[in-house]
Amino acid sequence: MTRRGWMRAAPGVFSGWASGAGTDAWWGRRARASSSSSSASSASRARVVARGEEEAPEGCVRRDVRGRVVRFCRARELRAVAALQAEAFYDPVMGRAVGFTPLDAPLRAYFELDVLGALRKKYAYAAMGRFAPLVMESEEGRLIGAIELSVQRDFEVMRALEDVRGSTRDDEYAYLSCMCVDEDFRGQRIATSLVRAGEKVAITWGFNLTTLHVYEENDAALRAYERCGYKVLDRPFRTPYDVVKNQRKLLMAKRVR
């Protein structure tokens, strides 16, 4: 049985895994160009990141009561983050109740590679202030949690934000996603520290509001976000993946200043 992450994300909704869905949303309005030049630029930046030549901002974003640091992820750590996310988000073919089967080994490996590829593409925009992969490390320097903050634009989300549109920046919004915590370190308020760190970065980017999605059936995650001050705004359209899994996503938002 694989270790499970604290919060589960739907492929194609949070990061565009497998299908690449939603990748335009990571770049946002200001970074858009023609589709051909944008694709070429994305590929070029992804190659630079793969070589470790372009980095996200440095430094500690937040420190918890135990002195553990939430900071920007470094390019050389993307593989470790991908492994952590894959542990959290991969579903065995026969379901969690049955657990891993021989078929899961190659599928799990492919899933992790796909997550790593998506992370590298998104990381190319970290230096531009469009994407922030944040990680928490233990006292021994082990990565034990991760969360992503991005600048996105999506019609359905913006429509749900109409009542608080003054808290967004033009037609863009700050979006938290892909949060996971190592199973050995749960119950230590790491998720709260990661969310607070993401909110802090969103403020420096000029946003007054942060948004996220959570599955309605994930009671633990829903309660944790509510404790952090998030309110349910909308129940977005269910994707085919959600229908198959019999899940409903909630859109939540919070004013951060």
Secondary structure, DSSP 8 states (H G I E B T S, - for coil): -----SS---TTTSS-TTT-TTHHHHHTTTT---HHHHHHHHHHHHHHHHTT-S----SEEEE-TT--EEEE--GGGHHHHHHHHHHHH---TT-TTT---TTHHHHHHHHHHHHHHHHHHHHTTGGGTSEEEEEEE-TTS-EEEEEEEEEE--HHHHHHTGGGGGGSBTTBEEEEEEEEE-GGGTTSSHHHHHHHHHHHHHHHTT-SEEEEEEETT-HHHHHHHHHTT-EEEE-----HHHHHHT--EEEEEEE--
